[in-house]
Amino acid sequence: MTEGGTSDPVIRSRERIRALAGAGRRFGYGCFLVALTVFVTAYYLGSSTLWNSLTVALLLTGSLVLAPAIIFGYAVNAAEREEQGLPHGH
């Protein structure tokens, strides 16, 4: 066993997916925050096609990244609960 790690490939894979899902959630929610900021700024400064397009692009990008990240995050948590023999969450 390596220091700070594990030799089990399932646990390593699960941790890698957990890290990617966390990064995806941060990126997706960040896109939503920037889209909200752009929208409010455009509202007060005067709307243009560029700001509207940027807002829509950020919302679409955030949605496309965030949805799988949330699903994979829940899947990793469910796999750990199953492995520990804990009851299902539903």
RONU-521700 format. One record per residue: residue in three letters; x, y, z of N, C-alpha, C, O, CB in turn. Coordinates in nm, 4 decimals. Glycine has a CB too. Example, Ala and Ser with C-alpha at 12.3 -4.5 7.8 and 13.67 -1.06 7.14 Angstrom:
// RONU-521700
+-----+----------+----------+----------+----------+----------+----------+----------+----------+----------+----------+----------+----------+----------+----------+----------+
:  aa :      nc1 :      nc2 :      nc3 :     cac1 :     cac2 :     cac3 :      cc1 :      cc2 :      cc3 :      oc1 :      oc2 :      oc3 :     cbc1 :     cbc2 :     cbc3 :
+-----+----------+----------+----------+----------+----------+----------+----------+----------+----------+----------+----------+----------+----------+----------+----------+
: ala :   1.3190 :  -0.5690 :   0.7800 :   1.2300 :  -0.4500 :   0.7800 :   1.3200 :  -0.3300 :   0.7800 :   1.4236 :  -0.3319 :   0.8465 :   1.1308 :  -0.4473 :   0.9046 :
: ser :   1.2850 :  -0.2250 :   0.7080 :   1.3670 :  -0.1060 :   0.7140 :   1.2900 :   0.0030 :   0.7870 :   1.3409 :   0.1138 :   0.8039 :   1.4084 :  -0.0598 :   0.5725 :
+-----+----------+----------+----------+----------+----------+----------+----------+----------+----------+----------+----------+----------+----------+----------+----------+
//
This chain:
// RONU-521700
+-----+----------+----------+----------+----------+----------+----------+----------+----------+----------+----------+----------+----------+----------+----------+----------+
:  aa :      nc1 :      nc2 :      nc3 :     cac1 :     cac2 :     cac3 :      cc1 :      cc2 :      cc3 :      oc1 :      oc2 :      oc3 :     cbc1 :     cbc2 :     cbc3 :
+-----+----------+----------+----------+----------+----------+----------+----------+----------+----------+----------+----------+----------+----------+----------+----------+
: met :   0.0843 :  -0.1172 :   0.0000 :   0.0000 :   0.0000 :   0.0000 :   0.0888 :   0.1236 :   0.0000 :   0.1892 :   0.1288 :   0.0711 :  -0.0959 :  -0.0002 :   0.1213 :
: thr :   0.0520 :   0.2219 :  -0.0792 :   0.1306 :   0.3436 :  -0.0873 :   0.0903 :   0.4396 :   0.0233 :  -0.0199 :   0.4307 :   0.0775 :   0.1141 :   0.4096 :  -0.2243 :
: glu :   0.1791 :   0.5304 :   0.0559 :   0.1510 :   0.6264 :   0.1613 :   0.0450 :   0.7249 :   0.1143 :   0.0581 :   0.7851 :   0.0077 :   0.2792 :   0.7005 :   0.2032 :
: gly :  -0.0620 :   0.7414 :   0.1954 :  -0.1680 :   0.8349 :   0.1608 :  -0.2639 :   0.7844 :   0.0548 :  -0.3526 :   0.8585 :   0.0123 :  -0.1083 :   0.9613 :   0.1150 :
: gly :  -0.2487 :   0.6613 :   0.0113 :  -0.3365 :   0.6072 :  -0.0914 :  -0.3797 :   0.4668 :  -0.0564 :  -0.3537 :   0.4173 :   0.0532 :  -0.2679 :   0.6086 :  -0.2270 :
: thr :  -0.4452 :   0.4044 :  -0.1500 :  -0.4919 :   0.2693 :  -0.1294 :  -0.4604 :   0.1884 :  -0.2542 :  -0.4459 :   0.2428 :  -0.3636 :  -0.6433 :   0.2665 :  -0.0970 :
: ser :  -0.4503 :   0.0579 :  -0.2355 :  -0.4207 :  -0.0272 :  -0.3500 :  -0.5474 :  -0.0816 :  -0.4154 :  -0.5402 :  -0.1464 :  -0.5198 :  -0.3314 :  -0.1419 :  -0.3074 :
: asp :  -0.6627 :  -0.0560 :  -0.3552 :  -0.7886 :  -0.1053 :  -0.4101 :  -0.8296 :  -0.0190 :  -0.5295 :  -0.8522 :   0.1009 :  -0.5134 :  -0.8998 :  -0.1056 :  -0.3016 :
: pro :  -0.8395 :  -0.0778 :  -0.6488 :  -0.8733 :   0.0033 :  -0.7672 :  -1.0148 :   0.0602 :  -0.7625 :  -1.0406 :   0.1655 :  -0.8209 :  -0.8574 :  -0.0800 :  -0.8928 :
: val :  -1.1069 :  -0.0075 :  -0.6941 :  -1.2438 :   0.0429 :  -0.6858 :  -1.2474 :   0.1706 :  -0.6020 :  -1.3148 :   0.2671 :  -0.6382 :  -1.3382 :  -0.0642 :  -0.6256 :
: ile :  -1.1759 :   0.1711 :  -0.4915 :  -1.1730 :   0.2893 :  -0.4060 :  -1.1015 :   0.4043 :  -0.4768 :  -1.1454 :   0.5190 :  -0.4682 :  -1.1038 :   0.2575 :  -0.2718 :
: arg :  -0.9922 :   0.3745 :  -0.5465 :  -0.9225 :   0.4791 :  -0.6219 :  -1.0137 :   0.5384 :  -0.7290 :  -1.0187 :   0.6601 :  -0.7467 :  -0.7944 :   0.4228 :  -0.6866 :
: ser :  -1.0848 :   0.4528 :  -0.7994 :  -1.1763 :   0.4995 :  -0.9036 :  -1.2891 :   0.5828 :  -0.8431 :  -1.3274 :   0.6864 :  -0.8976 :  -1.2344 :   0.3802 :  -0.9818 :
: arg :  -1.3411 :   0.5369 :  -0.7313 :  -1.4489 :   0.6089 :  -0.6636 :  -1.4018 :   0.7466 :  -0.6175 :  -1.4754 :   0.8445 :  -0.6297 :  -1.5006 :   0.5279 :  -0.5438 :
: glu :  -1.2816 :   0.7547 :  -0.5656 :  -1.2280 :   0.8840 :  -0.5216 :  -1.2019 :   0.9767 :  -0.6399 :  -1.2226 :   1.0977 :  -0.6300 :  -1.0987 :   0.8637 :  -0.4419 :
: arg :  -1.1566 :   0.9204 :  -0.7515 :  -1.1347 :   1.0018 :  -0.8712 :  -1.2678 :   1.0571 :  -0.9219 :  -1.2760 :   1.1741 :  -0.9592 :  -1.0649 :   0.9188 :  -0.9818 :
: ile :  -1.3712 :   0.9744 :  -0.9235 :  -1.5031 :   1.0200 :  -0.9673 :  -1.5579 :   1.1238 :  -0.8711 :  -1.6192 :   1.2216 :  -0.9137 :  -1.6003 :   0.9019 :  -0.9791 :
: arg :  -1.5364 :   1.1034 :  -0.7402 :  -1.5817 :   1.2006 :  -0.6405 :  -1.5133 :   1.3358 :  -0.6643 :  -1.5782 :   1.4402 :  -0.6565 :  -1.5524 :   1.1492 :  -0.4966 :
: ala :  -1.3832 :   1.3343 :  -0.6930 :  -1.3101 :   1.4588 :  -0.7178 :  -1.3599 :   1.5276 :  -0.8447 :  -1.3789 :   1.6493 :  -0.8461 :  -1.1595 :   1.4311 :  -0.7287 :
: leu :  -1.3809 :   1.4509 :  -0.9502 :  -1.4316 :   1.5092 :  -1.0752 :  -1.5728 :   1.5637 :  -1.0569 :  -1.6059 :   1.6693 :  -1.1109 :  -1.4298 :   1.4047 :  -1.1880 :
: ala :  -1.6561 :   1.4928 :  -0.9814 :  -1.7924 :   1.5403 :  -0.9569 :  -1.7901 :   1.6692 :  -0.8754 :  -1.8685 :   1.7605 :  -0.9011 :  -1.8752 :   1.4325 :  -0.8840 :
: gly :  -1.7008 :   1.6766 :  -0.7778 :  -1.6882 :   1.7995 :  -0.6992 :  -1.6427 :   1.9165 :  -0.7843 :  -1.6950 :   2.0274 :  -0.7723 :  -1.5911 :   1.7789 :  -0.5844 :
: ala :  -1.5448 :   1.8913 :  -0.8706 :  -1.4985 :   1.9972 :  -0.9605 :  -1.6094 :   2.0386 :  -1.0571 :  -1.6250 :   2.1569 :  -1.0871 :  -1.3742 :   1.9507 :  -1.0389 :
: gly :  -1.6860 :   1.9413 :  -1.1055 :  -1.7972 :   1.9717 :  -1.1954 :  -1.9051 :   2.0537 :  -1.1274 :  -1.9616 :   2.1452 :  -1.1874 :  -1.8570 :   1.8440 :  -1.2493 :
: arg :  -1.9343 :   2.0205 :  -1.0001 :  -2.0331 :   2.0988 :  -0.9262 :  -1.9840 :   2.2422 :  -0.9051 :  -2.0601 :   2.3373 :  -0.9229 :  -2.0636 :   2.0325 :  -0.7907 :
: arg :  -1.8576 :   2.2573 :  -0.8674 :  -1.8046 :   2.3926 :  -0.8481 :  -1.8079 :   2.4721 :  -0.9792 :  -1.8455 :   2.5893 :  -0.9796 :  -1.6602 :   2.3863 :  -0.7934 :
: phe :  -1.7690 :   2.4089 :  -1.0898 :  -1.7696 :   2.4769 :  -1.2193 :  -1.9123 :   2.5120 :  -1.2621 :  -1.9376 :   2.6235 :  -1.3075 :  -1.7024 :   2.3891 :  -1.3263 :
: gly :  -2.0055 :   2.4173 :  -1.2477 :  -2.1437 :   2.4409 :  -1.2886 :  -2.2101 :   2.5510 :  -1.2088 :  -2.2742 :   2.6394 :  -1.2657 :  -2.2235 :   2.3148 :  -1.2754 :
: tyr :  -2.1952 :   2.5463 :  -1.0757 :  -2.2526 :   2.6521 :  -0.9930 :  -2.1815 :   2.7848 :  -1.0179 :  -2.2433 :   2.8910 :  -1.0103 :  -2.2443 :   2.6145 :  -0.8443 :
: gly :  -2.0524 :   2.7789 :  -1.0475 :  -1.9797 :   2.9012 :  -1.0825 :  -2.0339 :   2.9638 :  -1.2101 :  -2.0470 :   3.0858 :  -1.2196 :  -1.8309 :   2.8716 :  -1.0986 :
: cys :  -2.0652 :   2.8800 :  -1.3079 :  -2.1254 :   2.9304 :  -1.4322 :  -2.2591 :   2.9974 :  -1.4044 :  -2.2901 :   3.1011 :  -1.4630 :  -2.1440 :   2.8161 :  -1.5336 :
: phe :  -2.3392 :   2.9383 :  -1.3145 :  -2.4675 :   2.9988 :  -1.2798 :  -2.4471 :   3.1330 :  -1.2099 :  -2.5209 :   3.2282 :  -1.2353 :  -2.5490 :   2.9041 :  -1.1903 :
: leu :  -2.3480 :   3.1409 :  -1.1226 :  -2.3208 :   3.2661 :  -1.0529 :  -2.2752 :   3.3748 :  -1.1508 :  -2.3201 :   3.4891 :  -1.1424 :  -2.2143 :   3.2444 :  -0.9444 :
: val :  -2.1872 :   3.3392 :  -1.2420 :  -2.1408 :   3.4362 :  -1.3417 :  -2.2562 :   3.4753 :  -1.4339 :  -2.2669 :   3.5919 :  -1.4721 :  -2.0226 :   3.3781 :  -1.4243 :
: ala :  -2.3424 :   3.3807 :  -1.4704 :  -2.4575 :   3.4126 :  -1.5556 :  -2.5508 :   3.5102 :  -1.4846 :  -2.6029 :   3.6028 :  -1.5466 :  -2.5340 :   3.2839 :  -1.5942 :
: leu :  -2.5717 :   3.4897 :  -1.3554 :  -2.6562 :   3.5812 :  -1.2789 :  -2.5929 :   3.7200 :  -1.2730 :  -2.6619 :   3.8208 :  -1.2878 :  -2.6798 :   3.5270 :  -1.1365 :
: thr :  -2.4629 :   3.7247 :  -1.2516 :  -2.3921 :   3.8522 :  -1.2469 :  -2.3986 :   3.9238 :  -1.3809 :  -2.4230 :   4.0444 :  -1.3860 :  -2.2469 :   3.8308 :  -1.2061 :
: val :  -2.3771 :   3.8508 :  -1.4885 :  -2.3841 :   3.9106 :  -1.6224 :  -2.5256 :   3.9603 :  -1.6500 :  -2.5430 :   4.0685 :  -1.7061 :  -2.3409 :   3.8084 :  -1.7309 :
: phe :  -2.6262 :   3.8832 :  -1.6113 :  -2.7647 :   3.9216 :  -1.6358 :  -2.7998 :   4.0502 :  -1.5615 :  -2.8585 :   4.1418 :  -1.6190 :  -2.8594 :   3.8090 :  -1.5940 :
: val :  -2.7635 :   4.0566 :  -1.4333 :  -2.7954 :   4.1756 :  -1.3543 :  -2.7185 :   4.2967 :  -1.4066 :  -2.7729 :   4.4067 :  -1.4159 :  -2.7630 :   4.1520 :  -1.2052 :
: thr :  -2.5921 :   4.2754 :  -1.4406 :  -2.5124 :   4.3853 :  -1.4961 :  -2.5721 :   4.4342 :  -1.6276 :  -2.5833 :   4.5549 :  -1.6493 :  -2.3665 :   4.3409 :  -1.5176 :
: ala :  -2.6100 :   4.3433 :  -1.7141 :  -2.6701 :   4.3807 :  -1.8427 :  -2.8032 :   4.4524 :  -1.8219 :  -2.8378 :   4.5434 :  -1.8973 :  -2.6905 :   4.2562 :  -1.9308 :
: tyr :  -2.8769 :   4.4113 :  -1.7205 :  -3.0061 :   4.4748 :  -1.6931 :  -2.9872 :   4.6222 :  -1.6573 :  -3.0601 :   4.7089 :  -1.7056 :  -3.0795 :   4.4012 :  -1.5790 :
: tyr :  -2.8885 :   4.6489 :  -1.5721 :  -2.8679 :   4.7869 :  -1.5279 :  -2.7911 :   4.8721 :  -1.6281 :  -2.8105 :   4.9936 :  -1.6329 :  -2.7952 :   4.7875 :  -1.3970 :
: leu :  -2.7053 :   4.8115 :  -1.7074 :  -2.6277 :   4.8882 :  -1.8038 :  -2.6939 :   4.8968 :  -1.9407 :  -2.6489 :   4.9729 :  -2.0263 :  -2.4915 :   4.8279 :  -1.8182 :
: gly :  -2.7956 :   4.8234 :  -1.9614 :  -2.8617 :   4.8215 :  -2.0919 :  -2.8287 :   4.6917 :  -2.1626 :  -2.7121 :   4.6606 :  -2.1868 :  -2.8193 :   4.9431 :  -2.1782 :
: ser :  -2.9301 :   4.6179 :  -2.1948 :  -2.9128 :   4.4852 :  -2.2527 :  -2.8655 :   4.4937 :  -2.3976 :  -2.9027 :   4.5847 :  -2.4718 :  -3.0435 :   4.4065 :  -2.2448 :
: ser :  -2.7837 :   4.3982 :  -2.4354 :  -2.7411 :   4.3863 :  -2.5743 :  -2.7384 :   4.2380 :  -2.6102 :  -2.7494 :   4.1512 :  -2.5236 :  -2.6007 :   4.4528 :  -2.5972 :
: thr :  -2.7239 :   4.2115 :  -2.7375 :  -2.7218 :   4.0736 :  -2.7849 :  -2.6036 :   3.9972 :  -2.7278 :  -2.6150 :   3.8785 :  -2.6974 :  -2.7177 :   4.0699 :  -2.9368 :
: leu :  -2.4902 :   4.0646 :  -2.7130 :  -2.3713 :   3.9993 :  -2.6578 :  -2.3952 :   3.9514 :  -2.5154 :  -2.3642 :   3.8369 :  -2.4825 :  -2.2521 :   4.0944 :  -2.6612 :
: trp :  -2.4501 :   4.0382 :  -2.4306 :  -2.4735 :   4.0005 :  -2.2910 :  -2.5793 :   3.8910 :  -2.2806 :  -2.5673 :   3.7999 :  -2.1987 :  -2.5165 :   4.1230 :  -2.2091 :
: asn :  -2.6825 :   3.9002 :  -2.3636 :  -2.7860 :   3.7961 :  -2.3620 :  -2.7291 :   3.6624 :  -2.4066 :  -2.7589 :   3.5590 :  -2.3469 :  -2.9040 :   3.8357 :  -2.4521 :
: ser :  -2.6483 :   3.6639 :  -2.5102 :  -2.5868 :   3.5402 :  -2.5590 :  -2.4915 :   3.4809 :  -2.4559 :  -2.4879 :   3.3594 :  -2.4364 :  -2.5121 :   3.5660 :  -2.6899 :
: leu :  -2.4149 :   3.5666 :  -2.3904 :  -2.3227 :   3.5198 :  -2.2870 :  -2.3983 :   3.4578 :  -2.1704 :  -2.3572 :   3.3545 :  -2.1176 :  -2.2350 :   3.6349 :  -2.2373 :
: thr :  -2.5084 :   3.5199 :  -2.1299 :  -2.5895 :   3.4661 :  -2.0207 :  -2.6447 :   3.3284 :  -2.0570 :  -2.6381 :   3.2356 :  -1.9765 :  -2.7046 :   3.5623 :  -1.9867 :
: val :  -2.6982 :   3.3154 :  -2.1760 :  -2.7541 :   3.1866 :  -2.2193 :  -2.6440 :   3.0816 :  -2.2310 :  -2.6635 :   2.9669 :  -2.1909 :  -2.8277 :   3.2019 :  -2.3543 :
: ala :  -2.5299 :   3.1193 :  -2.2851 :  -2.4191 :   3.0243 :  -2.2984 :  -2.3712 :   2.9768 :  -2.1619 :  -2.3427 :   2.8583 :  -2.1445 :  -2.3029 :   3.0879 :  -2.3757 :
: leu :  -2.3618 :   3.0667 :  -2.0654 :  -2.3209 :   3.0274 :  -1.9300 :  -2.4236 :   2.9362 :  -1.8645 :  -2.3870 :   2.8400 :  -1.7970 :  -2.2990 :   3.1511 :  -1.8432 :
: leu :  -2.5518 :   2.9657 :  -1.8838 :  -2.6557 :   2.8795 :  -1.8265 :  -2.6536 :   2.7403 :  -1.8892 :  -2.6682 :   2.6403 :  -1.8188 :  -2.7939 :   2.9432 :  -1.8455 :
: leu :  -2.6357 :   2.7334 :  -2.0199 :  -2.6297 :   2.6033 :  -2.0872 :  -2.5054 :   2.5251 :  -2.0446 :  -2.5137 :   2.4055 :  -2.0165 :  -2.6304 :   2.6220 :  -2.2400 :
: thr :  -2.3916 :   2.5918 :  -2.0399 :  -2.2686 :   2.5251 :  -1.9986 :  -2.2794 :   2.4758 :  -1.8553 :  -2.2418 :   2.3626 :  -1.8248 :  -2.1492 :   2.6191 :  -2.0132 :
: gly :  -2.3304 :   2.5605 :  -1.7680 :  -2.3479 :   2.5203 :  -1.6287 :  -2.4409 :   2.4008 :  -1.6149 :  -2.4141 :   2.3100 :  -1.5361 :  -2.4014 :   2.6363 :  -1.5474 :
: ser :  -2.5486 :   2.3998 :  -1.6899 :  -2.6432 :   2.2887 :  -1.6838 :  -2.5827 :   2.1595 :  -1.7365 :  -2.6006 :   2.0531 :  -1.6774 :  -2.7684 :   2.3224 :  -1.7624 :
: leu :  -2.5108 :   2.1694 :  -1.8483 :  -2.4506 :   2.0495 :  -1.9080 :  -2.3412 :   1.9892 :  -1.8206 :  -2.3187 :   1.8682 :  -1.8244 :  -2.3935 :   2.0828 :  -2.0445 :
: val :  -2.2740 :   2.0710 :  -1.7430 :  -2.1681 :   2.0209 :  -1.6550 :  -2.2260 :   1.9782 :  -1.5202 :  -2.1856 :   1.8763 :  -1.4642 :  -2.0591 :   2.1284 :  -1.6346 :
: leu :  -2.3204 :   2.0562 :  -1.4686 :  -2.3710 :   2.0325 :  -1.3341 :  -2.4572 :   1.9070 :  -1.3226 :  -2.4466 :   1.8341 :  -1.2240 :  -2.4499 :   2.1511 :  -1.2891 :
: ala :  -2.5409 :   1.8812 :  -1.4202 :  -2.6311 :   1.7656 :  -1.4105 :  -2.5554 :   1.6334 :  -1.3952 :  -2.5857 :   1.5587 :  -1.3021 :  -2.7205 :   1.7592 :  -1.5337 :
: pro :  -2.4595 :   1.6006 :  -1.4806 :  -2.3867 :   1.4752 :  -1.4603 :  -2.3028 :   1.4758 :  -1.3328 :  -2.2859 :   1.3716 :  -1.2694 :  -2.2974 :   1.4479 :  -1.5792 :
: ala :  -2.2501 :   1.5922 :  -1.2947 :  -2.1695 :   1.5987 :  -1.1732 :  -2.2530 :   1.5639 :  -1.0501 :  -2.2065 :   1.4922 :  -0.9615 :  -2.1078 :   1.7381 :  -1.1575 :
: ile :  -2.3744 :   1.6138 :  -1.0446 :  -2.4625 :   1.5823 :  -0.9317 :  -2.4978 :   1.4344 :  -0.9327 :  -2.4963 :   1.3699 :  -0.8279 :  -2.5909 :   1.6680 :  -0.9365 :
: ile :  -2.5294 :   1.3805 :  -1.0486 :  -2.5677 :   1.2394 :  -1.0581 :  -2.4515 :   1.1485 :  -1.0169 :  -2.4707 :   1.0539 :  -0.9405 :  -2.6134 :   1.2057 :  -1.2016 :
: phe :  -2.3316 :   1.1770 :  -1.0675 :  -2.2166 :   1.0942 :  -1.0316 :  -2.1802 :   1.1095 :  -0.8841 :  -2.1363 :   1.0131 :  -0.8213 :  -2.0967 :   1.1301 :  -1.1187 :
: gly :  -2.1977 :   1.2281 :  -0.8284 :  -2.1730 :   1.2472 :  -0.6855 :  -2.2668 :   1.1629 :  -0.6010 :  -2.2238 :   1.0985 :  -0.5053 :  -2.1879 :   1.3941 :  -0.6484 :
: tyr :  -2.3953 :   1.1629 :  -0.6361 :  -2.4912 :   1.0789 :  -0.5649 :  -2.4609 :   0.9305 :  -0.5846 :  -2.4786 :   0.8507 :  -0.4925 :  -2.6333 :   1.1099 :  -0.6115 :
: ala :  -2.4157 :   0.8937 :  -0.7032 :  -2.3839 :   0.7527 :  -0.7304 :  -2.2676 :   0.7049 :  -0.6450 :  -2.2701 :   0.5929 :  -0.5941 :  -2.3509 :   0.7329 :  -0.8787 :
: val :  -2.1660 :   0.7884 :  -0.6288 :  -2.0521 :   0.7510 :  -0.5450 :  -2.0962 :   0.7360 :  -0.3999 :  -2.0570 :   0.6408 :  -0.3325 :  -1.9392 :   0.8557 :  -0.5563 :
: asn :  -2.1772 :   0.8291 :  -0.3519 :  -2.2263 :   0.8191 :  -0.2144 :  -2.3123 :   0.6944 :  -0.1948 :  -2.3016 :   0.6271 :  -0.0923 :  -2.3066 :   0.9441 :  -0.1776 :
: ala :  -2.3967 :   0.6637 :  -0.2920 :  -2.4811 :   0.5451 :  -0.2825 :  -2.3970 :   0.4171 :  -0.2842 :  -2.4277 :   0.3217 :  -0.2127 :  -2.5828 :   0.5432 :  -0.3973 :
: ala :  -2.2920 :   0.4149 :  -0.3651 :  -2.2047 :   0.2974 :  -0.3695 :  -2.1347 :   0.2762 :  -0.2362 :  -2.1194 :   0.1628 :  -0.1909 :  -2.1010 :   0.3116 :  -0.4811 :
: glu :  -2.0926 :   0.3846 :  -0.1740 :  -2.0278 :   0.3710 :  -0.0430 :  -2.1268 :   0.3234 :   0.0622 :  -2.0937 :   0.2391 :   0.1456 :  -1.9655 :   0.5042 :   0.0003 :
: arg :  -2.2486 :   0.3774 :   0.0586 :  -2.3502 :   0.3327 :   0.1556 :  -2.3823 :   0.1843 :   0.1349 :  -2.3983 :   0.1099 :   0.2316 :  -2.4799 :   0.4178 :   0.1422 :
: glu :  -2.3913 :   0.1426 :   0.0109 :  -2.4189 :   0.0021 :  -0.0204 :  -2.3047 :  -0.0866 :   0.0294 :  -2.3285 :  -0.1935 :   0.0856 :  -2.4394 :  -0.0170 :  -0.1728 :
: glu :  -2.1827 :  -0.0427 :   0.0087 :  -2.0685 :  -0.1201 :   0.0507 :  -2.0601 :  -0.1340 :   0.2030 :  -2.0159 :  -0.2366 :   0.2547 :  -1.9430 :  -0.0572 :  -0.0024 :
: gln :  -2.1026 :  -0.0303 :   0.2728 :  -2.1005 :  -0.0320 :   0.4193 :  -2.2210 :  -0.1055 :   0.4776 :  -2.2270 :  -0.1283 :   0.5984 :  -2.0963 :   0.1104 :   0.4731 :
: gly :  -2.3167 :  -0.1425 :   0.3932 :  -2.4351 :  -0.2137 :   0.4405 :  -2.5401 :  -0.1246 :   0.5022 :  -2.6288 :  -0.1731 :   0.5724 :  -2.3954 :  -0.3160 :   0.5390 :
: leu :  -2.5320 :   0.0046 :   0.4776 :  -2.6300 :   0.0981 :   0.5310 :  -2.7575 :   0.0933 :   0.4487 :  -2.7541 :   0.0520 :   0.3328 :  -2.5733 :   0.2405 :   0.5336 :
: pro :  -2.8696 :   0.1345 :   0.5057 :  -2.9950 :   0.1308 :   0.4295 :  -2.9924 :   0.2313 :   0.3159 :  -2.9185 :   0.3297 :   0.3185 :  -3.1147 :   0.1584 :   0.5210 :
: his :  -3.0756 :   0.2034 :   0.2158 :  -3.0859 :   0.2933 :   0.1009 :  -3.1521 :   0.4226 :   0.1431 :  -3.2272 :   0.4261 :   0.2406 :  -3.1646 :   0.2276 :  -0.0141 :
: gly :  -3.1243 :   0.5283 :   0.0700 :  -3.1804 :   0.6588 :   0.1024 :  -3.3217 :   0.6799 :   0.0523 :  -3.3780 :   0.7878 :   0.0706 :  -3.0937 :   0.7646 :   0.0473 :
: his :  -3.3799 :   0.5797 :  -0.0103 :  -3.5163 :   0.5962 :  -0.0633 :  -3.6046 :   0.4846 :  -0.0238 :  -3.7223 :   0.4832 :  -0.0601 :  -3.5153 :   0.6072 :  -0.2119 :
+-----+----------+----------+----------+----------+----------+----------+----------+----------+----------+----------+----------+----------+----------+----------+----------+
//
